[in-house]
Amino acid sequence: MHEITLEDCGSRYGYEEMKAVFATMPESEEADEYREWLGLDEGEVWDANYFDIETINRGLKRI
């Protein structure tokens, strides 16, 4: 899964826009551009609700 932060998307509003595009227009050119930006493989789906506690904990240990 690909980790993304609000800062990567241009704030909360950019993140919400990306989620809306995937939810309402998953086959659109805009969704394809987001997939490319996220580094997703063809047919791979981005899940905005995905949360990996192990990845978060590893990041926190580095702080």
Backbone as JSON, one array per atom type, in Angstrom:
{
  "sequence": "MHEITLEDCGSRYGYEEMKAVFATMPESEEADEYREWLGLDEGEVWDANYFDIETINRGLKRI",
  "N": [[0.84, -1.17, 0.0], [0.41, 2.28, -0.6], [1.73, 5.01, 1.09], [0.42, 8.15, 1.89], [0.36, 11.61, 2.55], [-1.44, 14.42, 3.92], [-0.08, 16.73, 3.25], [1.22, 16.0, 0.92], [-0.79, 16.08, -0.95], [-1.59, 18.68, -1.19], [-2.94, 19.75, 0.99], [-5.78, 19.24, 3.2], [-8.0, 19.63, 1.59], [-7.15, 18.95, -1.01], [-6.65, 16.24, -0.63], [-9.21, 15.3, 0.01], [-10.45, 15.85, -2.42], [-9.07, 14.07, -4.12], [-9.91, 11.61, -3.0], [-12.64, 11.82, -3.6], [-12.62, 11.77, -6.4], [-11.7, 9.16, -6.92], [-13.81, 7.77, -5.77], [-16.11, 8.57, -7.19], [-15.49, 8.79, -9.9], [-13.84, 6.59, -10.93], [-12.77, 5.58, -13.3], [-11.9, 7.7, -14.75], [-9.87, 10.16, -16.54], [-8.62, 11.86, -14.78], [-8.52, 10.28, -12.45], [-6.77, 8.34, -13.4], [-4.48, 9.91, -13.63], [-4.01, 10.48, -10.92], [-3.49, 7.84, -10.07], [-1.1, 7.34, -11.42], [0.54, 9.3, -10.23], [0.51, 8.36, -7.6], [1.93, 6.09, -7.94], [0.81, 3.64, -8.51], [0.2, 0.36, -9.75], [-1.15, -0.75, -12.9], [-4.58, -1.24, -12.67], [-4.41, -1.54, -9.94], [-5.83, -0.67, -6.81], [-6.4, 2.23, -4.9], [-6.76, 2.6, -1.48], [-8.3, 4.69, 0.61], [-8.85, 4.3, 3.26], [-7.02, 2.59, 4.29], [-4.76, 1.58, 6.79], [-1.73, 1.1, 8.28], [-0.46, 0.03, 11.08], [2.06, -0.94, 11.82], [3.84, 0.25, 9.99], [3.49, 2.91, 10.69], [4.43, 2.84, 13.34], [7.16, 2.16, 12.89], [8.02, 4.48, 11.61], [7.65, 6.33, 13.69], [9.55, 5.45, 15.52], [11.87, 6.33, 14.37], [11.91, 8.97, 14.89]],
  "CA": [[0.0, 0.0, 0.0], [1.17, 3.51, -0.71], [1.46, 5.99, 2.13], [0.26, 9.51, 1.38], [0.0, 12.54, 3.61], [-2.21, 15.59, 3.48], [0.84, 17.68, 2.63], [1.51, 15.52, -0.43], [-1.95, 16.35, -1.81], [-1.96, 20.08, -1.18], [-3.78, 19.99, 2.15], [-6.96, 18.4, 3.42], [-8.92, 19.78, 0.46], [-6.62, 18.15, -2.1], [-6.85, 14.84, -0.26], [-10.65, 15.01, -0.14], [-10.73, 15.85, -3.86], [-8.56, 12.81, -4.65], [-10.83, 10.56, -2.56], [-13.89, 11.97, -4.34], [-12.39, 11.33, -7.78], [-11.67, 7.69, -6.92], [-15.13, 7.25, -5.38], [-17.17, 8.9, -8.14], [-15.05, 8.69, -11.3], [-12.62, 5.77, -10.88], [-12.25, 5.29, -14.64], [-11.64, 8.98, -15.43], [-8.48, 10.55, -16.81], [-8.11, 12.43, -13.52], [-8.19, 9.15, -11.58], [-5.55, 7.76, -13.97], [-3.37, 10.79, -13.25], [-3.74, 10.22, -9.51], [-2.86, 6.52, -9.98], [0.29, 7.49, -11.84], [1.19, 10.08, -9.19], [0.65, 7.5, -6.44], [2.81, 4.97, -8.27], [0.03, 2.4, -8.52], [0.23, -0.47, -10.95], [-2.42, -0.77, -13.63], [-5.59, -2.07, -12.01], [-4.28, -1.47, -8.48], [-6.81, 0.25, -6.23], [-5.95, 2.98, -3.72], [-7.76, 2.54, -0.41], [-8.12, 5.83, 1.51], [-9.06, 3.86, 4.64], [-5.95, 1.67, 4.69], [-3.92, 2.06, 7.87], [-0.8, 0.06, 8.69], [0.11, 0.44, 12.36], [3.49, -1.29, 11.85], [4.54, 1.29, 9.24], [3.44, 4.11, 11.53], [5.34, 2.64, 14.47], [8.53, 2.25, 12.41], [8.29, 5.9, 11.4], [7.74, 7.0, 14.98], [10.81, 5.06, 16.16], [12.97, 7.1, 13.78], [11.85, 10.37, 15.35]],
  "C": [[0.88, 1.23, 0.0], [0.74, 4.5, 0.36], [1.38, 7.37, 1.5], [-0.14, 10.4, 2.54], [-0.81, 13.69, 3.04], [-1.32, 16.59, 2.78], [1.17, 17.29, 1.2], [0.43, 15.94, -1.41], [-2.32, 17.83, -1.88], [-2.99, 20.41, -0.13], [-4.97, 19.02, 2.2], [-7.89, 18.44, 2.21], [-8.45, 18.97, -0.75], [-6.83, 16.66, -1.87], [-8.31, 14.44, -0.45], [-11.04, 14.97, -1.62], [-10.26, 14.53, -4.49], [-9.48, 11.65, -4.25], [-12.12, 10.61, -3.36], [-13.75, 11.48, -5.77], [-12.4, 9.81, -7.83], [-13.04, 7.1, -6.61], [-16.18, 7.45, -6.47], [-16.8, 8.72, -9.6], [-13.79, 7.83, -11.4], [-12.01, 5.45, -12.25], [-11.88, 6.55, -15.41], [-10.15, 9.2, -15.68], [-7.85, 11.12, -15.54], [-7.72, 11.33, -12.54], [-6.92, 8.46, -12.09], [-4.33, 8.59, -13.6], [-3.01, 10.61, -11.78], [-3.05, 8.86, -9.34], [-1.38, 6.62, -10.35], [1.09, 8.22, -10.76], [1.45, 9.23, -7.94], [1.6, 6.32, -6.68], [2.1, 3.63, -8.26], [0.22, 1.66, -9.83], [-1.13, -0.41, -11.62], [-3.39, -1.73, -12.94], [-5.51, -2.07, -10.49], [-5.22, -0.39, -7.94], [-6.2, 0.91, -5.0], [-7.08, 2.98, -2.7], [-7.47, 3.65, 0.59], [-8.25, 5.43, 2.97], [-7.98, 2.93, 5.15], [-5.08, 2.31, 5.76], [-3.05, 0.91, 8.33], [-0.06, 0.52, 9.94], [1.61, 0.14, 12.43], [4.32, -0.23, 11.12], [4.59, 2.57, 10.05], [4.42, 3.97, 12.7], [6.81, 2.71, 14.06], [8.93, 3.71, 12.19], [8.47, 6.65, 12.7], [9.05, 6.66, 15.69], [11.98, 5.86, 15.61], [12.99, 8.53, 14.28], [12.61, 10.56, 16.64]]
}
